[in-house]
Amino acid sequence: MRHLFSKNYVRIYLWIGMIFTMIIIPFSMFLANQFSKYAYSQMDLFNRDTMLQTASRTEFLLNKLKAYGLHMYQDSTVQEWLQSSGRSPLDDMGALHALTNYMSTEPFIKRAYLVNVHKEQAIDSLKGLVSFEKFGDAAMLKKIREDRPLFLQFFYHETGGEPYLALIVPSTPARKDHRGYLVLLLDNRALQENLLGLNKEPGMDLIIVDGQGRNVLGTTENDAAILNELRRLKPANSETQVMTVRGMPLFVNSAPLASQKWTVYSLTELKAFKSQAQAFQTKIVGYSLLLLVLLLLAAFWNSRRMVKPFRRLADQLQRRIVQESRHSALALPATGDEYSILKNGIELLSSRVDEMHQSLRGHSGLIKAEYLRQWLLQGRMNRTLREGIARESELLASDLIRLAVVKIDAYRDVAETYDFASRQLLKYAMGNIAGEIFAGESGTLETIDLAGDHIVFLIGLDRDDAEVRKLLETIKGHIATYVRLQVTIAVSDLKHLEDDLRSVYDFVLELTLLKFISGEDKVYTEGDYESYVRLLQPLSDPKSLDKLLVAVKSGKKDQVVLLLEELFGQMAAVKYSECKVRLTVILFTIMKEFDKLRALQGVDGIDKQLDRFSTLQEARHWLEAELFAVIDQLSSRKGGDRKEKLAEEMINYVLYHIHDPMLSVEAIAEHVSLSAKYARSIFQEVRGVSLSNYILNTRIEKVKELLVTTTMSVADIGERSGFLTRSHYFTAFKKATGLTPNQYRLHHTEGEGGEAE
């Protein structure tokens, strides 16, 4: 456990978790509290709006009913009956009929009386004409006789055990001699449904209370207790008040009805609302905790992903540098956290970089070599290269130079005998030998090492071709004597500085192959190329070889057999030496024509291959089998699209030449007989990646494979994978994988061994 907490990513995770917890939990509680306040305020606004709407609607309806009552009162039939003093059955019938008609058009009037005080008679809409003695609503008669109301005011009234909202319309409101009244009893249930319909909202009641504190309209549970509490409240205002009825808190809003001196109250029970609000608050807190858990998981994963590589890097620093750091002023501690280890490691690295800078300042030759290498690879000098080369070398003192290629014979054997560093020293020694010889002739010679089987000389010497050739012969002899290497040298004619140096280099490099054809041990020049061309046509029928190549490309195996019999039949009648030359030309031509295919790639050298055969027929049968394999490979690809074929052909070429540091898009395009621009376009279209990136990625994959599967040195692997310089090799690999080659090998070796953090 202590070891676990010593890891930086665990400590970072714990700190982040504490910060997240201290932020999210208080914030979620604050958010829930703010929501509750907002919900209460919105509920209060809703209740007040509801109450005010109810009050306005009640005022409107009551005024409408008053107007309707006056309209009934103004009816001539009703007035005649109320003012009459005699008895007339017809008047009684007309008044009852008019009363019934008015009630049928106003649903809120449930019952109506016409009261004639002078005659002591009343017309009840339910019972008809009755005398005061038989009139069933004695309380109403008493109110009329004793109070004699002069104004239109609704009041609470009960009769027959039912509550009503009553309105008395006096027959002579302007005089004291009141002879008759119109009494309207309103349907409380219909009024409540129409005016207080929002009573159906859960947890909310609307009631209308008169000036004496009686419930005029609306019903609630615990009516008596609620009315008692309402009487104790302050006069009606716009503020929300709270009262408690039998332990239950109620929010009270009120609004006055000015025309009646009544008050409308809204009573809201908060129990259900509180439970909903608390449930929502719980959800907010729960979701916040879930978010906290997710953030903690993300923080743990991120801290492990981001910090653990630094721990691993620190461990590597400890393992790889601890021995050196013990003897350094900036000692790397054996223990400590990642920050301390990396800090000291970076300081040590910075010190090493400073030392390297100091060393580079004293090694301008490295800079000069890089300038020359770039000139050779690019073909022409730009301004920067020209200035750099002019500053570091006297090669540009003349406008004319020669280019020579020194190719190491049997390089595969040399590579197996010497490691990369040793081979570099051998080539360095070859360059020094050449430099010493040309320095004695007052000439300038610069050496370019392209990390392959050859080096390049750029020669600035004002001598004729014969003298230069003689000097190169001397260099060749010295190399054989002192370095103990056999080399082939080819040299160009004089070239101008503005010529395409890359084309000159490619041509001179091909000249070194003449030794492979002719077997002559000499310095080859451009003039020898004519002999090479003549050598390519030694047959009595020069078209036979062309026909053979066409037959192979056409997939005609029978024709291939016939043409091989014809070619080998011609060679059967010549001397052995000439026969071998012709065989060499045939195999060399076929190998160059089908270099991209796998059938002839196993040949280590034509001479060695021919030495395997004791008879000419054995050579013919072997060549026939190889050409049949070529035909099979070609025919397997004929069904595809042309662009797919071209892209596959480019890929094959890359795979077979990936070890060549001079592999380029231009060389691939020339191989498939396309322009470089069109070759790039086709490859991008078919494969979805640029051709140059594919070459680089293939080199990197080759490096990865060799790092894991072989024990070769990192430098040898870079050379085998075709990287021209170590700086480009390390930079490209680090950019692609995030690790140096050494780190990559160590990481994958440890991974296979089961190491885990």
Summary of the structure (lengths in Angstrom):
residues: 757
radius of gyration: 56.3
end to end distance: 14.4
largest distance: 169.0
contacts: 2184
relative contact order: 0.05
helix: 61%
strand: 13%
